[in-house]
Amino acid sequence: MLKSRGLYGLLLWGGLLSAAAALENDLPKGIPDEPFDIRAARLEYTNETIIASGGVTGRFENVVICADRITGNPETGDLHVEGDILFERGNVLWQGSELDYNFIKKEGLFGPSALYFEPAFMSVDHVERVSTNEYLLRGATFTTCPEGSPHIHARAKEARLVDGKYIKAKGVTFYVGKVPVMYVPYWRHKLREGIFTFKFGAGSEWGVYALTKATLPITENVDYITDVNLYSKRGVGIGQGFAWEYPEAVGEFAAFYLKDEDPHARFDSPEIGDDRYRFKFEHIQNFTDTHYLNTKWNYLSDPAVLEEFFKKEYRNNAQPENYASWVYGNSYVGSEVFVNKRLNDFYDNVDRAEYSADLYRTRLGNSPFYLQSENTLAQLERVYSETNAVFPNPYDSARIDSANTLYLPQRYGFLNLVPRASYRATYYSETDGALVPGGDELRQIPGAGIKASFHATKILSERERWYGKGLRHKIEPYADYIYEDSSISTNRLPQFDDIDELMDENKVQIGLRNVLQTRRDGRLARFIDLDIYTYYLVDKNGAEDDFEFLHIDARMPLTKRTMIDLEGAYDWYAGKIPDFNTRISHHRDEVVFSLEHFYEAGKRSLWTPRIDLFPRGDISIEAYGRYDDNNNDLEEVAVIAYKNFCCMRYGLGYHFYDDDEQRVMLSIGLSAFPE
C-alpha cells in the first residue's frame, strides 16, 4: 500500500526524548494490517524498487522509521535508509545517519548511532540486529545521563541487548567522569535495576553510618551482592549474598555479620552477644503453573538483630518464616507437602511436617451431586521460647484429618438452593497438650446445611460519569444454614491451629451482597463490591446473644486510581467495634497516597499513612508514619526529600523510631533507579 502526502512537521532532534515525543504526537498509535506503509513528500516506484524522499515516515509491521530518504524492495524486504534516521521498535529508539534493514527477516546493519532504551542512553560504534529479540553492539557506551559528558558510564568492547530487558557485555570498564574505576571481563545487567547504592547518615543508635551495596553479575542468571555497612557506634557490618533468576526459578541467599561494639545499646538481654549475624535463603522453583516448590529459611544470632539492623523486614514479619512447600495440582485435585521448623529457640512456634490432598468441588459422573474433600496427615509439635518467663511444656501429636462435603445444587425459578451433607473425622495420636489430657482421640463431626440465594440486576445509568460509563446494580441476598455436631469438646484436644478449635455449630448465616458495575476502557469493572452478613444462633452454645457480630467486607475501586478496602465487625448489642481494618489508596502522576488503619479493641489502633509527592519529578518528597492511638505510641515517622541532578539522585531525610531512636540520612544513587 503506497501513499503520498505533504512533508511532516516533525523535528528530528533536540535530543532523543524530544524526537520520541514528536513521533508519539504526530503518528497514529495503531499499526496497520499491511506489511508496510510509506509516506513522504516524494514517492517513486521503479523496477520493483521504492524510492521515498523528503520527510519520510515508514511503518514496517511493528517498526517505524523516520528519515530523509528510504529506498527498498518490498518483495525481499531490503531497505537502505539515509539521513537523520529515527528507528522505533517497541520502546527502543535508535538514531543514526545510515541503516541497512530487512523488515521481513527483522535484521539490520546499523552504523555509528545513538540508542535509547529506557532508562539507558547508548552511544554505539556499530549496531547489528541479529534476531527478532537481540541486537549486537560493538564499541558501546552505556549511561543514564542525558548530558553529553556523563557523570557515570560504562564502556564495553562488545555487548548484546536481549529481549529489550537486559545487556550482556564483555570487557566492560566503569567510569566516574573520565576516570576508570573498575573493570569486569563479563557483565550482565537488567536495564531497570541499579548497580550501586550509597546511604550516609547519623543516628542515636548507630552513630554516624555509611551503607553501601553493589550488585554485579557472575553469570547470565546469577548476581553477586555485597554490602559494606559502617557504624561508628557498632562497628563494621559485612553482607554477602547471591540472587538468581531463571525462566523457571528465582531466589536469593543473604548473609550478614557484625562484630558489635555495643551489643546492648538498645536491649539488655543475655541472648544478645557481640557476634550479630543473620542468614536468609529463599527459592521458588516452577515446574508448571500448578506444580512448584517454594521455600524460605532464616537463622539469626539473637531475637533483636532484625529489629536493630533490618527494620523494614522486622516491620513486615517480626518472626521470620522457615518453611518448605511443594505444591502439585490440576483443575480437579491439589496436594502439598509442607514443612515448618523453628531454627532459633527464642521463638514460639508450631513445628509441622504435613501432607495435604484436596479434591476440589467436582461433579460425580453424570449425577447431580458434587463432592469436595480436604485431607491432611501431619506430625505437629508446639514449642515455646526458652526466653519466656514461664516456660510451658512442649507437646506433640500425629494428626489425621479428613473433611468431606456432598453438594446437590438446585434451581427453582429465580431461587438457587444448595443443600449439603458433611462428615469430618480427626484422629490424634496424643492429647498430652490438652487441658484434659488423655491418650489418643478420634473426633467426629457430622454436619448438614443448605444455602439459599438469588440475585437481581438493574441498569441505574447509561451515562458516563467520574467512575466510568454506565452503572449496573446487582443485589444478592443469601441465607446459609450450618449444623455441625462435634463428638469431643476442644478442651480434650491439643491446640495447634484452627482445625483443633472446631466445635458444635447450629446457626444461620444471613447476608446481603451488593455489587455496582461500570465500564472502564471498554471493559466491565466493579465499582463497589460490598458484603454484609451476620449469624443467627439457633443453639447459643454458651453465647449470651441470639446474633453474632455484624460483619462487613468491601472492596471499592471507586476510580482507576482510587481504591478503598474495608473489613471488620460491629457488636450491635454493646454498640462497639471489636475489630476493623481499612485501607485507602490513591495514585496519580503527581501524588501517591495511602492510609491503613488496623484496629483491634483494647489492643491496637494502628494508623499507617504514606504520601509520595511528584515521584517522577526532579524534586520529590516521601513521608510515612506509624501511630498507635490506643497506646498513644508514635512508632515511626520518616520524611525524605530527593533532588535529581542530571543522572544523579540525592536524598536527604529524617527518620524517627520508637524508643527515641532518630536518624538523619543522605543517599546518593542514579536517578534512573530511584529505589
Secondary structure per residue as TSV (DSSP state, phi and psi in degrees):
chain	resnum	aa	ss	phi	psi
A	1	M	-	360.0	117.2
A	2	L	B	-112.3	133.7
A	3	K	-	-135.9	150.6
A	4	S	-	-131.1	142.8
A	5	R	-	-156.6	177.8
A	6	G	-	-68.2	166.1
A	7	L	-	-61.3	131.6
A	8	Y	-	-63.9	145.1
A	9	G	-	-88.7	44.1
A	10	L	-	-97.5	124.6
A	11	L	-	-92.8	116.5
A	12	L	-	-93.7	61.2
A	13	W	-	140.5	121.5
A	14	G	S	-135.1	9.0
A	15	G	S	138.9	160.0
A	16	L	H	-60.2	-37.7
A	17	L	H	-69.4	-40.2
A	18	S	H	-67.0	-35.6
A	19	A	H	-65.7	-41.7
A	20	A	H	-63.9	-41.3
A	21	A	H	-64.1	-42.0
A	22	A	H	-62.6	-41.5
A	23	L	H	-61.1	-43.1
A	24	E	H	-66.1	-36.1
A	25	N	H	-76.4	-33.0
A	26	D	H	-95.8	-18.4
A	27	L	S	-105.6	145.9
A	28	P	-	-61.6	151.9
A	29	K	S	-73.4	-35.2
A	30	G	S	-79.9	158.2
A	31	I	-	-108.2	125.0
A	32	P	-	-66.2	162.5
A	33	D	S	-71.6	-24.9
A	34	E	S	-65.3	151.3
A	35	P	S	-64.1	-29.0
A	36	F	E	-152.0	160.0
A	37	D	E	-151.6	118.2
A	38	I	E	-119.0	133.1
A	39	R	E	-126.6	135.8
A	40	A	-	-161.0	165.3
A	41	A	S	-68.8	-33.4
A	42	R	E	-134.7	131.1
A	43	L	E	-139.1	125.9
A	44	E	E	-129.9	154.0
A	45	Y	E	-135.2	108.9
A	46	T	E	-137.3	130.5
A	47	N	T	49.9	49.9
A	48	E	T	60.7	21.8
A	49	T	E	-122.3	131.4
A	50	I	E	-92.1	133.2
A	51	I	E	-125.3	114.4
A	52	A	E	-122.2	136.7
A	53	S	E	-147.7	154.9
A	54	G	E	83.7	92.8
A	55	G	E	58.0	51.3
A	56	V	E	-80.4	134.3
A	57	T	E	-128.5	120.1
A	58	G	E	-121.6	135.5
A	59	R	E	-111.6	124.1
A	60	F	E	-126.8	92.2
A	61	E	T	55.7	-112.5
A	62	N	T	-100.6	20.4
A	63	V	E	-115.7	135.4
A	64	V	E	-118.0	128.4
A	65	I	E	-124.5	126.5
A	66	C	E	-112.6	133.4
A	67	A	E	-161.9	174.6
A	68	D	E	-78.2	-32.3
A	69	R	E	-153.4	136.2
A	70	I	E	-132.0	128.7
A	71	T	E	-123.9	143.6
A	72	G	E	-174.6	167.8
A	73	N	-	-108.7	113.4
A	74	P	T	-68.4	-20.8
A	75	E	T	-77.1	-45.2
A	76	T	T	-86.8	-20.3
A	77	G	-	86.7	1.2
A	78	D	E	-76.3	131.1
A	79	L	E	-127.7	142.4
A	80	H	E	-120.8	122.3
A	81	V	E	-118.8	137.6
A	82	E	E	-136.3	148.6
A	83	G	E	78.3	107.7
A	84	D	E	50.0	60.6
A	85	I	E	-88.7	136.9
A	86	L	E	-125.7	117.1
A	87	F	E	-112.0	124.7
A	88	E	E	-126.8	127.6
A	89	R	E	-139.1	111.7
A	90	G	T	63.9	-125.0
A	91	N	T	-103.5	21.0
A	92	V	E	-95.5	128.4
A	93	L	E	-119.6	126.4
A	94	W	E	-127.9	138.9
A	95	Q	E	-130.7	136.4
A	96	G	E	-165.5	-169.9
A	97	S	E	-113.2	-15.4
A	98	E	E	-151.7	140.5
A	99	L	E	-152.3	133.2
A	100	D	E	-111.9	123.0
A	101	Y	E	-144.0	139.8
A	102	N	E	-111.4	110.5
A	103	F	T	-78.1	-12.1
A	104	I	T	-83.4	-47.8
A	105	K	T	-80.6	-15.0
A	106	K	T	59.5	44.1
A	107	E	E	-129.7	153.3
A	108	G	E	-163.6	162.2
A	109	L	E	-115.7	116.8
A	110	F	E	-108.7	134.2
A	111	G	-	-81.7	-161.6
A	112	P	S	-53.7	132.0
A	113	S	E	-156.7	167.8
A	114	A	E	-113.0	134.2
A	115	L	E	-129.3	132.3
A	116	Y	E	-118.6	121.8
A	117	F	E	-135.2	100.2
A	118	E	T	-44.5	126.4
A	119	P	T	-103.2	20.7
A	120	A	E	-102.7	136.1
A	121	F	E	-96.8	135.9
A	122	M	E	-130.8	132.2
A	123	S	E	-111.3	120.8
A	124	V	E	-128.8	134.8
A	125	D	E	-71.7	-37.2
A	126	H	E	-150.8	131.6
A	127	V	E	-123.8	135.0
A	128	E	E	-134.9	125.3
A	129	R	E	-87.2	109.7
A	130	V	E	-94.5	-14.8
A	131	S	E	-159.9	179.7
A	132	T	T	-65.2	-21.1
A	133	N	T	-126.3	16.4
A	134	E	E	-145.4	134.2
A	135	Y	E	-115.4	137.0
A	136	L	E	-98.6	123.1
A	137	L	E	-116.5	128.6
A	138	R	E	-118.0	134.6
A	139	G	E	62.6	55.6
A	140	A	E	-102.3	139.0
A	141	T	E	-115.8	128.7
A	142	F	E	-115.6	136.9
A	143	T	E	-158.9	160.6
A	144	T	S	-104.0	3.2
A	145	C	-	-85.4	127.1
A	146	P	-	-78.5	-10.4
A	147	E	S	-76.7	160.4
A	148	G	S	-66.6	-32.5
A	149	S	S	-112.5	91.8
A	150	P	-	-68.0	147.9
A	151	H	S	-69.5	-44.0
A	152	I	E	-131.8	132.8
A	153	H	E	-154.5	166.7
A	154	A	E	-127.8	141.9
A	155	R	E	-120.2	127.1
A	156	A	E	-124.0	140.3
A	157	K	E	-66.0	-41.0
A	158	E	E	-148.3	139.4
A	159	A	E	-147.9	158.3
A	160	R	E	-128.5	130.2
A	161	L	E	-98.7	115.4
A	162	V	E	-117.6	130.5
A	163	D	T	58.9	13.6
A	164	G	T	65.7	16.6
A	165	K	T	-121.2	-35.5
A	166	Y	E	-147.1	163.2
A	167	I	E	-115.1	135.0
A	168	K	E	-113.8	123.0
A	169	A	E	-135.6	154.2
A	170	K	E	-121.4	144.6
A	171	G	E	60.0	62.6
A	172	V	E	-104.1	129.8
A	173	T	E	-115.8	130.5
A	174	F	E	-98.2	139.3
A	175	Y	E	-125.0	143.6
A	176	V	E	-111.8	110.0
A	177	G	T	66.6	-123.6
A	178	K	T	-105.1	7.0
A	179	V	E	-97.8	119.8
A	180	P	E	-70.7	132.7
A	181	V	E	-118.7	-17.3
A	182	M	E	-163.5	145.6
A	183	Y	E	-126.9	134.5
A	184	V	E	-130.4	136.3
A	185	P	E	-70.3	-26.6
A	186	Y	E	-141.6	141.3
A	187	W	E	-145.7	127.6
A	188	R	E	-127.9	128.7
A	189	H	E	-149.4	137.1
A	190	K	E	-75.0	137.2
A	191	L	T	-64.6	-27.7
A	192	R	T	-99.7	16.7
A	193	E	S	-120.2	143.0
A	194	G	-	-78.3	170.8
A	195	I	S	-112.8	-51.6
A	196	F	E	-121.0	144.6
A	197	T	E	-134.4	143.9
A	198	F	E	-133.2	131.9
A	199	K	E	-134.4	132.4
A	200	F	E	-128.2	153.7
A	201	G	E	174.6	-169.5
A	202	A	E	-143.4	137.8
A	203	G	E	-142.7	157.1
A	204	S	T	-67.3	-24.6
A	205	E	T	-96.6	-38.5
A	206	W	T	-94.7	-22.0
A	207	G	E	79.2	-153.7
A	208	V	E	-72.7	134.6
A	209	Y	E	-139.2	156.1
A	210	A	E	-139.1	122.6
A	211	L	E	-115.1	121.1
A	212	T	E	-124.8	145.3
A	213	K	E	-142.6	133.5
A	214	A	E	-128.8	135.6
A	215	T	E	-121.7	116.6
A	216	L	E	-131.3	146.0
A	217	P	E	-80.4	144.5
A	218	I	S	-98.8	-46.3
A	219	T	S	-132.1	-173.1
A	220	E	S	-62.7	-25.2
A	221	N	S	-117.7	-6.9
A	222	V	E	-123.3	129.2
A	223	D	E	-108.7	147.8
A	224	Y	E	-106.1	121.7
A	225	I	E	-119.5	123.3
A	226	T	E	-124.2	132.5
A	227	D	E	-118.1	134.3
A	228	V	E	-126.2	113.4
A	229	N	E	-117.1	122.3
A	230	L	E	-107.3	123.4
A	231	Y	E	-123.0	121.1
A	232	S	T	-66.0	-29.4
A	233	K	T	-93.7	-16.0
A	234	R	T	-119.9	-22.8
A	235	G	E	117.3	-156.2
A	236	V	E	-111.6	122.9
A	237	G	E	-104.4	132.1
A	238	I	E	-116.1	129.1
A	239	G	E	-119.5	136.0
A	240	Q	E	-135.3	133.2
A	241	G	E	-153.8	172.7
A	242	F	E	-138.1	142.2
A	243	A	E	-128.4	137.3
A	244	W	E	-131.6	147.8
A	245	E	E	-146.4	116.4
A	246	Y	-	-120.2	167.8
A	247	P	S	-56.8	-31.3
A	248	E	S	-109.7	-0.4
A	249	A	E	-150.7	148.5
A	250	V	E	-148.1	145.1
A	251	G	E	-175.5	-179.8
A	252	E	E	-157.6	154.5
A	253	F	E	-128.5	133.8
A	254	A	E	-137.5	134.5
A	255	A	E	-129.0	145.5
A	256	F	E	-142.6	138.4
A	257	Y	E	-141.4	139.0
A	258	L	E	-142.1	126.9
A	259	K	E	-85.0	94.9
A	260	D	-	-74.3	122.3
A	261	E	S	-81.0	-14.2
A	262	D	-	-145.7	69.6
A	263	P	T	-64.0	-23.1
A	264	H	T	-105.3	28.8
A	265	A	S	-61.3	-32.3
A	266	R	S	-118.6	-42.4
A	267	F	-	-119.6	123.2
A	268	D	-	-95.0	79.3
A	269	S	-	-124.2	138.5
A	270	P	T	-66.3	-16.4
A	271	E	T	-71.6	-18.7
A	272	I	-	-98.4	122.1
A	273	G	-	-114.2	-172.8
A	274	D	S	-82.5	-11.8
A	275	D	E	-90.6	103.1
A	276	R	E	-108.3	129.8
A	277	Y	E	-156.8	163.5
A	278	R	E	-150.9	147.7
A	279	F	E	-127.1	135.0
A	280	K	E	-135.4	134.4
A	281	F	E	-135.1	128.8
A	282	E	E	-136.8	140.8
A	283	H	E	-155.8	136.6
A	284	I	E	-124.6	123.1
A	285	Q	E	-117.0	115.6
A	286	N	E	-99.4	117.1
A	287	F	E	-89.5	-45.4
A	288	T	E	-143.6	-176.2
A	289	D	T	-64.0	-27.6
A	290	T	T	-117.2	15.9
A	291	H	E	-137.8	110.5
A	292	Y	E	-155.0	162.2
A	293	L	E	-120.2	129.7
A	294	N	E	-130.8	122.9
A	295	T	E	-140.7	148.2
A	296	K	E	-150.9	129.3
A	297	W	E	-139.0	139.8
A	298	N	E	-136.5	135.8
A	299	Y	E	-132.2	127.8
A	300	L	E	-122.1	154.4
A	301	S	S	-74.3	-31.6
A	302	D	S	-162.6	166.5
A	303	P	T	-72.6	-6.9
A	304	A	T	-108.1	-5.2
A	305	V	H	-65.2	-36.9
A	306	L	H	-68.2	-44.5
A	307	E	H	-64.6	-31.6
A	308	E	H	-85.8	-34.3
A	309	F	H	-121.6	-11.7
A	310	F	-	-136.7	64.4
A	311	K	H	-63.3	-36.4
A	312	K	H	-63.3	-43.3
A	313	E	H	-64.1	-39.9
A	314	Y	H	-64.8	-39.3
A	315	R	H	-63.3	-38.3
A	316	N	H	-73.9	-34.9
A	317	N	-	-156.2	98.0
A	318	A	S	-63.5	-34.4
A	319	Q	S	-110.2	109.9
A	320	P	-	-62.8	150.9
A	321	E	-	-86.3	148.3
A	322	N	-	-138.8	106.1
A	323	Y	E	-159.9	163.4
A	324	A	E	-136.7	131.2
A	325	S	E	-130.4	122.8
A	326	W	E	-115.8	114.0
A	327	V	E	-115.5	135.6
A	328	Y	E	-139.5	139.2
A	329	G	E	-166.8	175.4
A	330	N	-	-146.8	-160.9
A	331	S	S	-73.2	-9.5
A	332	Y	S	-112.8	-39.1
A	333	V	E	-131.3	156.0
A	334	G	E	-139.5	143.2
A	335	S	E	-141.0	154.3
A	336	E	E	-150.7	135.3
A	337	V	E	-103.6	120.4
A	338	F	E	-128.0	129.3
A	339	V	E	-126.7	128.0
A	340	N	E	-128.3	126.2
A	341	K	-	-140.9	127.6
A	342	R	-	-71.9	128.6
A	343	L	-	-98.4	-23.1
A	344	N	S	-115.2	133.1
A	345	D	T	-82.7	7.7
A	346	F	T	-97.1	16.6
A	347	Y	S	-122.3	147.0
A	348	D	-	-77.9	149.8
A	349	N	E	-166.7	160.3
A	350	V	E	-109.7	102.0
A	351	D	E	-73.7	135.7
A	352	R	E	-147.7	146.3
A	353	A	E	-125.2	116.3
A	354	E	E	-138.7	139.9
A	355	Y	E	-121.3	129.9
A	356	S	E	-124.1	144.2
A	357	A	E	-137.8	120.3
A	358	D	E	-121.6	140.3
A	359	L	E	-105.1	116.3
A	360	Y	E	-66.7	162.6
A	361	R	E	-56.7	114.3
A	362	T	E	-133.5	139.4
A	363	R	E	-72.4	138.4
A	364	L	-	-91.5	97.5
A	365	G	T	58.9	-134.5
A	366	N	T	-96.9	8.7
A	367	S	S	-76.5	166.5
A	368	P	S	-82.7	1.9
A	369	F	-	-91.8	149.2
A	370	Y	E	-125.3	141.7
A	371	L	E	-121.1	137.4
A	372	Q	E	-128.7	133.5
A	373	S	E	-138.9	133.2
A	374	E	E	-127.4	125.0
A	375	N	E	-137.7	136.5
A	376	T	E	-138.0	146.4
A	377	L	E	-126.7	120.9
A	378	A	E	-142.0	148.4
A	379	Q	E	-111.4	118.4
A	380	L	E	-121.1	144.5
A	381	E	E	-145.7	123.3
A	382	R	E	-92.5	121.9
A	383	V	E	-120.5	154.2
A	384	Y	-	-123.0	154.0
A	385	S	-	-65.2	138.1
A	386	E	T	-74.8	-6.5
A	387	T	T	-91.9	-3.9
A	388	N	-	-63.1	141.4
A	389	A	S	-62.8	-41.1
A	390	V	S	-109.8	121.4
A	391	F	-	-103.6	95.3
A	392	P	-	-66.1	159.9
A	393	N	-	-76.9	132.7
A	394	P	-	-68.6	157.9
A	395	Y	E	-145.4	159.7
A	396	D	E	-146.9	164.4
A	397	S	E	-167.8	147.6
A	398	A	E	-83.7	142.5
A	399	R	E	-137.5	130.9
A	400	I	E	-118.0	123.9
A	401	D	E	-130.6	133.1
A	402	S	E	-137.7	121.2
A	403	A	E	-120.9	123.7
A	404	N	E	-131.7	134.4
A	405	T	E	-133.7	133.0
A	406	L	E	-109.7	127.1
A	407	Y	E	-113.8	149.9
A	408	L	-	-135.0	81.6
A	409	P	-	-64.7	136.5
A	410	Q	E	-136.2	153.1
A	411	R	E	-135.6	126.7
A	412	Y	E	-123.9	94.1
A	413	G	T	64.0	-120.1
A	414	F	T	-83.3	-10.7
A	415	L	E	-96.5	129.2
A	416	N	E	-101.3	128.3
A	417	L	E	-124.4	131.1
A	418	V	E	-129.7	87.4
A	419	P	E	-73.1	154.1
A	420	R	E	-150.0	155.5
A	421	A	E	-132.6	140.2
A	422	S	E	-136.7	157.9
A	423	Y	E	-148.6	130.1
A	424	R	E	-129.5	134.0
A	425	A	E	-129.5	134.1
A	426	T	E	-132.9	124.4
A	427	Y	E	-110.6	133.3
A	428	Y	E	-117.0	130.0
A	429	S	S	-77.5	-27.9
A	430	E	-	-139.0	146.9
A	431	T	-	-129.9	29.8
A	432	D	T	-63.9	-25.8
A	433	G	T	-84.7	-0.4
A	434	A	S	-78.4	160.6
A	435	L	S	-63.8	-33.5
A	436	V	S	-116.8	85.6
A	437	P	-	-69.3	158.0
A	438	G	-	-163.3	-153.0
A	439	G	S	-91.1	-140.6
A	440	D	-	-75.6	156.7
A	441	E	E	-140.2	147.1
A	442	L	E	-122.0	114.2
A	443	R	E	-99.3	132.6
A	444	Q	E	-121.3	136.5
A	445	I	E	-133.0	90.0
A	446	P	E	-75.5	151.5
A	447	G	E	-153.3	166.1
A	448	A	E	-154.0	163.0
A	449	G	E	-178.6	172.7
A	450	I	E	-153.3	135.9
A	451	K	E	-113.6	129.7
A	452	A	E	-118.7	135.6
A	453	S	E	-157.4	159.5
A	454	F	-	-153.0	164.9
A	455	H	-	-138.8	152.9
A	456	A	E	-137.7	147.7
A	457	T	E	-128.8	154.5
A	458	K	E	-151.4	137.1
A	459	I	E	-80.6	116.0
A	460	L	E	-88.9	-31.0
A	461	S	E	-161.1	147.8
A	462	E	E	-115.1	6.1
A	463	R	E	-84.6	159.4
A	464	E	E	-90.2	124.4
A	465	R	E	-123.4	-172.4
A	466	W	T	-65.0	-24.8
A	467	Y	T	-89.5	-16.0
A	468	G	E	150.2	-166.8
A	469	K	E	-104.2	117.6
A	470	G	E	79.3	162.9
A	471	L	E	-150.1	123.5
A	472	R	E	-120.1	135.0
A	473	H	E	-106.3	128.6
A	474	K	E	-121.0	126.0
A	475	I	E	-120.0	136.9
A	476	E	E	-137.3	94.3
A	477	P	E	-76.3	147.8
A	478	Y	E	-152.3	156.4
A	479	A	E	-141.9	134.9
A	480	D	E	-132.1	112.0
A	481	Y	E	-85.8	130.9
A	482	I	E	-126.0	123.0
A	483	Y	E	-131.2	125.6
A	484	E	E	-141.9	138.1
A	485	D	-	-125.8	103.4
A	486	S	-	-84.3	136.8
A	487	S	S	-80.1	-14.8
A	488	I	S	-136.4	139.9
A	489	S	-	-77.5	157.7
A	490	T	G	-66.9	-23.4
A	491	N	G	-73.5	-6.0
A	492	R	G	-100.2	6.7
A	493	L	S	-122.8	144.5
A	494	P	-	-68.8	144.7
A	495	Q	-	-105.1	113.6
A	496	F	S	-115.6	-43.1
A	497	D	S	-156.5	-166.8
A	498	D	G	-67.8	-20.1
A	499	I	G	-61.3	-36.8
A	500	D	G	-78.1	-9.8
A	501	E	G	-94.3	-2.5
A	502	L	-	-64.2	140.9
A	503	M	-	-146.4	-174.4
A	504	D	-	-60.7	139.8
A	505	E	E	-136.2	133.7
A	506	N	E	-149.8	89.5
A	507	K	E	-153.5	169.6
A	508	V	E	-126.7	123.6
A	509	Q	E	-85.1	126.0
A	510	I	E	-120.3	123.6
A	511	G	E	-145.4	165.4
A	512	L	E	-140.9	120.3
A	513	R	E	-108.8	130.0
A	514	N	E	-118.9	130.4
A	515	V	E	-127.6	126.7
A	516	L	E	-108.5	127.3
A	517	Q	E	-119.5	148.5
A	518	T	E	-143.4	-177.6
A	519	R	E	-118.1	131.8
A	520	R	E	-131.8	126.9
A	521	D	T	55.7	36.6
A	522	G	T	79.1	4.7
A	523	R	E	-119.1	147.5
A	524	L	E	-68.6	131.5
A	525	A	E	-138.8	148.8
A	526	R	E	-84.8	132.3
A	527	F	E	-94.0	-43.8
A	528	I	E	-144.3	134.2
A	529	D	E	-129.2	105.1
A	530	L	E	-123.5	124.1
A	531	D	E	-121.4	121.9
A	532	I	E	-122.2	129.7
A	533	Y	E	-154.0	164.1
A	534	T	E	-148.4	178.6
A	535	Y	E	-125.8	129.6
A	536	Y	E	-94.5	125.6
A	537	L	E	-90.6	106.4
A	538	V	S	-67.3	-47.6
A	539	D	S	-111.0	125.3
A	540	K	-	-75.2	-27.6
A	541	N	T	50.1	47.0
A	542	G	T	95.4	-12.4
A	543	A	-	-74.7	155.5
A	544	E	S	-91.0	-30.2
A	545	D	S	-108.8	161.9
A	546	D	S	-77.1	-28.1
A	547	F	B	-118.9	145.6
A	548	E	-	-79.4	-171.6
A	549	F	-	-63.0	158.0
A	550	L	E	-87.2	122.8
A	551	H	E	-104.9	146.0
A	552	I	E	-131.6	136.6
A	553	D	E	-140.3	111.5
A	554	A	E	-135.0	139.1
A	555	R	E	-129.6	120.7
A	556	M	E	-131.4	89.4
A	557	P	-	-78.6	85.0
A	558	L	-	-62.6	-37.6
A	559	T	S	-139.0	-178.5
A	560	K	S	-66.0	-18.5
A	561	R	S	-108.5	-16.1
A	562	T	E	-119.9	127.7
A	563	M	E	-130.9	137.8
A	564	I	E	-128.7	128.6
A	565	D	E	-120.2	133.0
A	566	L	E	-131.2	138.4
A	567	E	E	-153.6	125.4
A	568	G	E	-179.4	-168.7
A	569	A	E	-144.1	157.0
A	570	Y	E	-133.7	126.3
A	571	D	E	-89.2	99.0
A	572	W	T	-78.6	-10.3
A	573	Y	T	-80.8	-44.9
A	574	A	T	-88.8	-11.4
A	575	G	T	67.4	33.7
A	576	K	E	-128.8	162.2
A	577	I	E	-107.4	111.5
A	578	P	E	-73.9	-35.9
A	579	D	E	-158.5	147.1
A	580	F	E	-161.3	134.0
A	581	N	E	-123.0	134.6
A	582	T	E	-133.9	138.9
A	583	R	E	-139.5	127.6
A	584	I	E	-123.6	133.4
A	585	S	E	-139.9	146.6
A	586	H	E	-143.0	129.9
A	587	H	E	-125.5	123.7
A	588	R	-	-136.8	170.3
A	589	D	S	-63.4	-34.4
A	590	E	S	-91.2	-22.0
A	591	V	E	-150.0	138.2
A	592	V	E	-124.6	122.7
A	593	F	E	-132.1	140.5
A	594	S	E	-145.5	150.2
A	595	L	E	-142.6	123.4
A	596	E	E	-118.6	141.1
A	597	H	E	-133.8	119.7
A	598	F	E	-111.7	116.5
A	599	Y	E	-122.6	128.9
A	600	E	E	-136.8	114.1
A	601	A	T	-54.0	129.6
A	602	G	T	78.1	-4.4
A	603	K	T	-121.7	-59.1
A	604	R	E	-144.2	150.0
A	605	S	E	-143.1	80.1
A	606	L	E	-96.1	121.7
A	607	W	E	-103.9	132.4
A	608	T	E	-132.6	90.0
A	609	P	E	-90.6	153.0
A	610	R	E	-150.2	139.8
A	611	I	E	-142.2	135.8
A	612	D	E	-120.0	118.8
A	613	L	E	-101.7	130.2
A	614	F	S	49.8	56.0
A	615	P	T	-62.2	-22.1
A	616	R	T	-105.2	5.8
A	617	G	S	-87.6	172.1
A	618	D	S	-65.9	-30.9
A	619	I	E	-119.3	127.4
A	620	S	E	-138.0	155.5
A	621	I	E	-134.4	134.8
A	622	E	E	-119.7	139.0
A	623	A	E	-146.7	138.8
A	624	Y	E	-155.6	166.5
A	625	G	E	-162.0	170.1
A	626	R	E	-140.3	121.7
A	627	Y	E	-136.6	126.7
A	628	D	E	-102.3	101.4
A	629	D	T	-77.7	-12.7
A	630	N	T	-69.0	-37.9
A	631	N	T	-106.9	6.2
A	632	N	T	50.8	50.1
A	633	D	E	-121.6	113.6
A	634	L	E	-83.4	103.5
A	635	E	E	-83.6	-32.9
A	636	E	E	-165.1	138.8
A	637	V	E	-141.8	136.1
A	638	A	E	-143.3	138.5
A	639	V	E	-134.8	124.3
A	640	I	E	-132.9	131.0
A	641	A	E	-113.5	139.1
A	642	Y	E	-122.6	145.7
A	643	K	E	-134.6	128.3
A	644	N	E	-94.3	127.5
A	645	F	E	-120.1	106.0
A	646	C	T	57.5	-118.7
A	647	C	T	-93.9	-1.2
A	648	M	E	-100.1	148.1
A	649	R	E	-125.1	120.8
A	650	Y	E	-111.4	135.8
A	651	G	E	-125.9	142.9
A	652	L	E	-134.7	126.8
A	653	G	E	-149.7	169.6
A	654	Y	E	-129.8	137.2
A	655	H	E	-133.9	127.2
A	656	F	E	-118.1	130.8
A	657	Y	E	-116.3	161.8
A	658	D	T	-60.2	166.9
A	659	D	T	64.9	25.9
A	660	D	T	60.4	28.8
A	661	E	E	-84.3	129.9
A	662	Q	E	-132.1	146.6
A	663	R	E	-140.3	141.1
A	664	V	E	-113.5	131.3
A	665	M	E	-135.9	150.0
A	666	L	E	-126.9	129.6
A	667	S	E	-121.0	147.2
A	668	I	E	-132.8	127.9
A	669	G	E	-159.9	-174.5
A	670	L	E	-87.0	135.6
A	671	S	T	-65.3	-22.4
A	672	A	T	-71.0	-19.7
A	673	F	-	-126.7	76.8
A	674	P	-	-64.4	-20.9
A	675	E	-	-68.4	360.0
